[in-house]
Amino acid sequence: MTTGTGVRRREGRLREEVRLLAPTGHLGFTPLEKESFLAGLERDPDFVVADSGSCDIGPYPLGADESASPPAWQYHDLEILLVETRRRGIPLIIGSASDTGTRRGVDQFAGMMEDIAARHGLPPFRLARIYSDVPLERLRRLLEQGVAIRGLDGRPDLTLADLDRTSRAVAVMGAEPIVAALDAGADVVICGRSSDAAIFAAAALWCGMPPATAYYAGKVLECASFCAEPFMAKESVLGTLRPGEVVVEPMHPDQRCTPASLAGHALYERATPFFEHVPAGVLDMRGCVYQALDDRRTRVTGFQFRAAGTYAVKIEGAGPAGARFLALAGLRDPELVARVDEAIAWARRKVAERYGTTGYELFYHVYGRNGVMGELEPHSRPGHELGLVVEVVCPDRHRGREICTMAARQLFYARIGGRTGTAGRAALMTDEVLEARPAYRWTLNHVVPVDDPLSWFPTVLEQVGFSSPDPHPAPDPLAAPAGGREPVGAGAASRPAAAGRPGARPGHRPAGRGEGSRHAPA
């Protein structure tokens, strides 16, 4: 029997109910709240699933291959999740490891888990690493073969010039590689860059839930307590799935999941609340019905899933834009506050006289007027004082620093009418120009057609735990090297069942393990 996403599952072993616990919307970004997570564990979830990445953090972390979250906070969250789930034998899935989901992030999280397991003396468990890095040469070959790689959000189709501007790229995995890792016996799965909804959907699909139910659960649970009210970040939320329905309940006693809070969350970070696209198809939420079961729980029905005619994977990429400098100034002079645009225009002209108008980017962010929303700001009247952030991006560090200094200091000397004094027009927070991290820009936001959902996401499986014969065992590849791949399920069929794997609690075996775990495009 095959689901609408191409995931094979064993007939007669489907669960009627699946419980997914979401402890945080972004692992490590700020530390999670442990108390509500422990409360959620008392509800006996089938899986704990946590996202750990986002493109909201901007292109720098991907382009520079660095984390946006302090490693100590990531370790804090991973330690709580790993220790508590292994003690109970609950499978754990982590998506978009270390903010960007690059190989660095996956290996970093795996290393942390190995250290945590050793420190706490955890029984052996099987850890899967799913990588999502995309060699730029692979994309180049596809373009040379005439494959159209379509742009998203108004971007044109991918070109070789786009690749030349890119330093690093990742593919956003769907549910299929994660299901394959679970089929192969993984107790813990660390994913590279992955769809937020897909990491939850994978757990539900593996347990036999219909695709519509699985993907809706992923959509509503992806940010944990953001779907509840009042606002409390980093608290846990439990989703209880049955075919055709999802019941959502917060684990913090002072939160509640209402029809309004769940429906409102469908708009979070989306241009439309009605559709959620994943590699295997699209979740259609236009028919959703929200029913409050009590003051804290809401049941959702009516969602649908349409399998895609062509399986397509999103590619994210970033490349360097130059050195980045900042200067901070405060404006209190009423005349200058009222005519700040004239002052900025003056400063821009003086910069252009000396440095020209090309080879750099100059921005004035006016906080107190429209520094947050820009042209979308509905209120045009500024306050009694303004804060200016002068930002310069330039490939030449020395030139960029000079331009930023000039752009800030010329605010002192702006020649606008009505001036009666000779000083005090602007107050620099510091006379020093501040050098920020290098600037990066998004270069790739495209989708590529894929014949095999697993072929872009190489996976290795290893045993971790203090009683392992070898503390650093060689990885057990789930996929063969480039040039040929044997079906993942060829080795999975002989692996021990979940209930028999070390660390699994007695009787805990999510049904629906696929026989062979072969995948085909939806």
C-alpha positions in Angstrom: 0.0 0.0 0.0 1.4 3.4 -1.0 0.5 6.8 0.4 -0.1 9.9 -1.7 3.5 10.9 -1.1 5.0 7.7 -2.5 5.9 6.3 1.0 5.3 2.6 1.2 3.8 1.3 4.4 2.8 -2.2 5.7 -0.9 -3.0 5.4 -2.6 -4.0 8.6 -0.2 -2.1 10.9 -1.6 1.4 10.8 -2.2 3.3 14.0 -5.6 4.8 14.7 -4.0 7.6 16.7 -0.6 9.3 16.7 0.6 11.9 19.2 3.3 14.4 18.2 5.0 16.7 20.7 6.5 20.0 19.5 8.8 21.4 22.2 10.1 24.5 20.4 9.7 26.4 17.1 13.4 26.9 16.7 15.7 24.7 18.7 18.6 26.7 20.2 17.5 30.1 19.0 16.6 30.9 22.6 16.5 28.1 25.2 13.3 26.1 25.4 11.1 25.9 28.5 11.6 22.5 30.1 8.6 22.3 32.4 6.0 22.3 29.6 8.1 19.8 27.7 8.1 17.4 30.7 4.4 17.9 30.9 4.1 16.9 27.3 6.1 13.7 27.8 3.6 12.6 30.5 1.1 12.4 27.6 3.1 9.5 26.1 3.8 11.0 22.6 4.8 8.7 19.8 7.4 11.2 18.5 9.1 14.4 19.7 9.8 16.7 16.7 11.6 20.0 16.7 12.7 22.4 13.9 16.0 24.1 14.3 16.3 26.3 11.3 14.8 29.1 9.2 15.6 31.5 6.4 14.2 34.2 8.6 17.7 34.7 10.0 18.8 36.0 6.7 21.4 34.8 4.2 24.5 35.3 6.2 24.5 32.0 8.2 24.0 29.9 5.1 26.5 31.8 3.0 29.2 31.9 5.7 28.2 28.4 6.9 27.9 29.6 10.5 25.2 29.2 13.2 22.9 32.0 14.2 22.3 30.4 17.6 24.9 30.1 20.4 26.2 26.6 20.6 25.6 26.6 24.3 21.9 27.2 23.8 21.7 24.5 21.1 23.5 22.0 23.5 21.0 23.0 26.3 18.0 22.1 24.1 19.5 19.0 22.6 20.5 17.7 26.1 16.9 18.1 27.4 15.4 16.5 24.3 17.8 13.6 23.9 18.1 12.6 27.5 14.3 12.7 28.2 13.3 10.9 24.9 16.0 8.2 25.2 14.9 7.5 28.8 11.4 6.8 27.5 12.3 5.3 24.2 10.5 8.0 22.2 11.9 8.6 18.7 13.3 12.1 18.1 13.4 14.1 14.9 15.4 17.4 14.5 14.9 19.5 11.4 17.3 22.0 9.7 20.1 21.3 12.1 22.0 24.4 13.5 19.9 27.0 11.7 20.8 26.3 8.1 20.9 22.5 7.8 24.3 22.3 6.1 26.7 19.4 6.7 28.4 21.5 9.4 25.1 21.8 11.3 24.2 18.1 11.0 27.6 17.0 12.1 27.7 19.6 14.9 24.4 18.3 16.3 25.5 14.7 16.0 28.7 15.5 17.8 26.8 17.2 20.6 24.5 14.2 20.9 27.4 11.8 21.1 28.8 13.9 23.9 25.5 14.1 25.7 25.0 10.3 25.4 28.5 9.7 26.9 28.0 12.2 29.8 24.6 10.7 30.7 25.5 7.1 30.1 22.6 6.7 27.7 21.9 3.2 26.3 22.9 2.7 22.7 20.6 4.1 20.0 20.7 4.5 16.3 21.3 8.0 15.0 20.6 9.0 11.4 22.3 12.0 9.7 20.5 13.2 6.6 22.5 15.7 4.6 21.1 18.3 2.3 24.0 20.2 0.8 23.8 20.7 -2.9 27.1 20.8 -4.9 26.9 23.9 -7.2 28.4 21.7 -9.9 25.4 19.5 -9.8 23.1 22.4 -10.5 25.4 23.6 -13.2 25.2 20.2 -15.0 21.4 20.3 -14.9 21.4 23.7 -16.5 23.8 22.6 -19.2 21.5 19.6 -19.8 18.6 22.0 -20.4 16.7 21.4 -17.2 14.6 24.4 -16.2 15.1 25.3 -12.5 12.2 27.6 -11.8 12.4 30.7 -9.6 10.1 31.3 -6.7 8.5 34.5 -5.5 9.0 36.4 -8.7 12.6 35.3 -9.3 13.6 34.4 -12.8 14.7 30.9 -13.7 18.2 29.9 -12.5 21.2 30.9 -14.6 24.9 30.0 -14.5 25.5 33.6 -13.4 23.4 33.0 -10.3 25.6 30.0 -9.4 28.7 32.1 -9.9 27.4 34.5 -7.2 26.6 31.6 -4.8 29.0 30.3 -2.1 26.7 27.6 -0.7 23.4 25.9 -1.4 21.1 23.4 0.3 18.0 21.5 -0.8 14.9 21.5 1.4 13.9 17.9 2.0 10.4 16.6 2.3 9.2 13.8 4.4 10.5 10.9 2.3 14.2 10.8 3.4 13.1 11.0 7.1 10.6 8.1 6.6 13.4 6.1 5.0 15.7 6.7 8.0 12.9 5.6 10.3 12.4 2.5 8.2 16.1 1.8 8.5 15.8 1.7 12.3 16.8 5.2 13.4 15.8 6.2 16.9 17.1 9.8 16.4 17.1 11.6 13.1 19.1 14.8 12.5 18.0 16.4 9.3 19.8 18.9 7.1 17.6 21.7 5.6 14.1 20.5 5.7 10.5 21.7 5.3 9.1 22.6 8.7 5.9 20.8 8.0 7.6 17.7 6.6 9.6 16.8 9.7 6.3 16.3 11.6 4.5 14.8 8.6 7.3 12.2 8.3 6.6 10.9 11.7 2.8 10.7 11.1 3.2 9.1 7.6 5.5 6.5 9.1 2.8 5.6 11.5 0.3 5.3 8.7 -1.6 8.6 8.8 -3.1 10.0 5.6 -1.0 12.7 3.9 -3.5 15.4 4.5 -3.6 14.7 8.3 0.2 14.4 8.4 0.9 17.6 6.6 -1.7 19.6 8.4 -0.3 18.5 11.7 3.2 19.6 10.5 1.8 23.0 9.5 0.1 23.8 12.8 2.8 22.3 15.0 5.9 23.7 13.3 6.3 26.7 15.6 5.1 24.9 18.8 3.4 27.3 21.1 3.1 30.1 18.5 -0.3 28.5 17.6 -1.6 29.1 21.1 -2.7 32.1 23.1 -1.7 34.2 24.9 1.7 34.5 23.3 4.4 32.4 25.1 7.4 31.3 23.0 9.3 28.1 23.5 6.5 26.2 25.2 5.5 22.7 24.1 2.3 21.8 22.2 0.8 18.4 21.6 -0.9 17.3 18.4 -3.2 14.2 18.5 -3.8 12.9 15.0 -6.5 10.6 13.8 -7.3 10.1 10.1 -9.0 13.3 8.9 -8.5 15.3 12.2 -5.9 16.9 14.3 -6.5 18.0 17.9 -4.0 20.6 19.2 -3.4 21.3 22.9 -0.8 23.5 24.7 1.3 22.0 27.5 1.6 25.2 29.4 -1.3 25.5 31.8 -1.8 29.2 31.1 -2.1 28.8 27.3 -5.0 27.6 25.1 -5.4 26.5 21.5 -8.6 28.1 20.2 -10.1 28.2 16.7 -8.9 31.7 16.3 -5.3 31.0 17.4 -5.0 28.0 15.1 -6.6 29.7 12.1 -4.5 32.7 12.7 -1.3 30.6 12.7 -2.1 29.6 9.1 -1.1 33.1 8.2 2.2 33.0 10.0 5.1 33.8 7.6 2.8 33.1 4.6 1.2 35.3 1.8 -1.9 33.1 2.0 -3.4 31.1 4.8 -4.9 28.5 2.5 -1.9 26.6 1.0 1.3 25.0 2.2 3.6 23.6 -0.5 5.9 20.7 0.2 8.0 18.6 -2.3 5.3 16.0 -2.6 2.4 18.3 -3.2 0.3 21.0 -1.6 -1.8 21.1 1.6 -5.1 22.8 0.9 -6.6 24.4 4.0 -9.5 26.3 2.4 -12.0 23.8 3.8 -10.6 23.7 7.4 -13.2 23.5 10.2 -12.1 24.5 13.7 -14.1 23.2 16.6 -13.3 24.0 20.2 -13.4 20.8 22.3 -13.0 22.8 25.6 -11.3 25.9 26.8 -7.8 24.7 25.8 -8.2 22.2 22.9 -9.3 22.6 19.3 -10.0 20.0 16.7 -9.3 20.8 13.0 -10.9 18.9 10.1 -11.5 19.5 6.4 -7.9 19.8 5.1 -6.9 18.1 1.9 -3.7 17.1 0.2 -3.1 17.1 -3.5 -0.1 15.1 -4.7 2.2 16.9 -7.1 2.5 15.8 -10.7 6.2 16.3 -10.5 8.2 15.9 -7.3 10.2 19.2 -6.8 12.7 20.2 -4.2 13.4 23.8 -3.2 17.0 25.0 -3.4 18.2 27.8 -1.1 21.5 29.5 -1.8 23.5 32.6 -0.6 26.6 34.4 -1.7 28.8 37.3 -0.5 27.8 40.9 -1.1 30.7 42.7 0.6 31.9 44.2 3.8 29.2 45.8 6.0 29.5 48.9 8.2 27.1 50.7 10.5 27.0 54.1 12.1 24.4 55.2 14.7 23.0 58.7 15.0 20.2 60.4 17.0 18.3 63.4 15.8 16.6 65.8 18.2 16.6 69.2 16.4 13.0 69.8 15.6 13.9 71.3 12.2 16.1 68.4 11.2 13.5 65.9 12.4 10.9 67.5 10.3 13.2 67.7 7.2 15.2 64.5 7.7 14.7 63.5 4.0 16.5 66.7 2.9 19.3 66.0 5.3 19.7 62.5 4.0 19.6 63.7 0.4 22.4 66.2 1.2 24.5 63.5 2.7 24.0 61.2 -0.2 25.1 63.9 -2.6 28.3 64.5 -0.7 29.1 60.8 -0.7 28.4 60.6 -4.4 30.7 63.6 -5.1 33.6 61.8 -3.6 32.9 58.1 -4.2 30.5 58.0 -7.2 27.2 56.2 -7.2 28.3 52.6 -8.0 30.4 49.9 -6.3 28.6 50.2 -2.9 25.2 50.2 -1.3 24.1 53.0 1.1 21.0 52.8 3.3 19.5 55.2 5.9 17.2 53.4 8.3 15.0 56.1 10.0 13.7 54.6 13.3 10.9 56.7 14.8 9.4 57.2 11.4 9.5 54.2 9.1 12.6 52.2 10.1 10.7 49.0 10.5 8.1 49.0 7.7 9.6 51.4 5.2 7.2 52.5 2.5 4.5 50.4 4.0 4.4 52.5 7.2 0.9 54.2 7.3 2.0 57.0 9.7 4.1 59.7 8.0 4.5 62.0 11.0 7.7 61.4 12.9 8.1 61.5 16.6 10.0 64.2 18.6 13.3 62.4 18.0 14.7 60.0 15.4 17.3 57.3 15.4 19.3 56.8 12.2 21.2 53.7 11.3 23.5 54.3 8.4 24.4 51.1 6.6 27.0 50.6 3.9 27.8 47.4 2.0 30.9 47.5 -0.2 33.3 44.8 -1.6 36.3 47.0 -0.6 36.5 47.1 3.2 38.6 50.3 3.4 36.4 52.1 0.9 33.3 50.9 2.7 34.4 52.2 6.1 35.2 55.6 4.6 31.8 55.8 2.8 29.9 55.0 6.0 31.9 57.6 7.9 31.1 60.2 5.3 27.4 59.3 5.1 27.0 59.7 8.9 29.1 62.8 9.4 27.4 64.7 6.6 24.2 64.7 8.6 25.9 67.3 10.8 26.5 69.6 7.9 23.3 69.2 5.9 22.4 72.6 4.3 18.7 72.9 4.8 16.7 76.1 5.3 15.7 77.4 8.7 18.9 76.6 10.5 19.8 79.0 13.3 22.6 77.2 15.1 26.0 75.8 14.2 26.0 72.5 16.1 23.8 69.9 17.7 22.0 68.8 14.6 22.9 65.1 15.1 24.3 63.1 18.0 26.5 60.1 17.1 26.1 57.2 19.6 29.8 56.6 18.9 32.2 58.4 16.6 33.4 55.0 15.6 32.0 53.2 12.5 31.1 49.7 13.5 32.1 46.8 11.2 29.4 44.1 11.2 29.7 40.6 9.8 30.1 40.4 6.0 27.0 41.0 4.1 25.4 38.1 2.1 22.4 38.0 -0.2 20.1 35.3 -1.2 21.1 34.1 -4.7 19.0 30.9 -5.0 15.3 30.5 -4.2 14.3 28.0 -6.9 12.7 24.5 -7.4 14.3 21.6 -9.2 12.4 18.6 -10.5 13.6 15.4 -8.8 13.1 11.8 -10.1 14.0 10.2 -6.7 13.1 11.9 -3.4 16.1 10.3 -1.7 18.7 11.0 -4.3 19.5 14.5 -3.1 19.7 13.6 0.6 22.5 11.1 1.4 22.0 9.5 4.8 24.2 7.7 7.2 23.2 5.6 10.2 25.4 4.9 13.2 25.1 3.6 16.7 25.6 6.0 19.6 25.8 5.2 23.3 28.2 4.3 26.1 28.0 0.5 25.6 28.8 0.6 21.9 31.8 -1.7 21.2 33.4 1.2 19.3 32.9 4.7 20.7 33.3 6.1 17.2 31.8 3.5 14.9 32.1 3.9 11.1 28.9 5.3 9.6 26.5 2.8 8.0 25.5 4.4 4.7 21.8 4.2 3.8 22.5 5.4 0.3 25.3 4.3 -2.0 27.8 6.8 -3.3 27.0 8.9 -6.3 26.7 6.8 -9.5 24.3 4.2 -8.2 22.0 3.7 -5.2 20.5 0.5 -3.9 17.0 0.8 -2.4 17.2 2.0 1.1 14.8 -0.8 2.2 17.2 -3.5 1.1 19.1 -3.2 4.4 16.2 -1.9 6.4 14.2 -5.1 6.3 16.8 -6.9 8.4 17.1 -4.2 11.1 15.5 -4.8 14.5 12.0 -3.5 15.0 11.5 -0.4 17.1 10.4 -2.3 20.2 13.5 -4.4 20.1 16.0 -1.6 19.6 18.1 -0.5 22.5 16.5 2.2 24.5 12.9 1.6 23.3 10.3 1.5 26.0 8.4 -1.8 26.2 5.5 -2.0 23.8 6.4 1.2 22.0 6.5 0.6 18.3 4.9 3.1 16.0 3.1 1.0 13.4 3.3 1.6 9.8 7.0 0.8 9.2 7.4 0.4 5.5 8.5 -2.9 4.1 11.4 -1.9 1.8 10.8 1.8 2.2 11.1 2.4 -1.5 10.1 5.9 -2.7 8.7 7.1 -6.0 7.8 10.7 -7.0 4.3 11.6 -6.0 
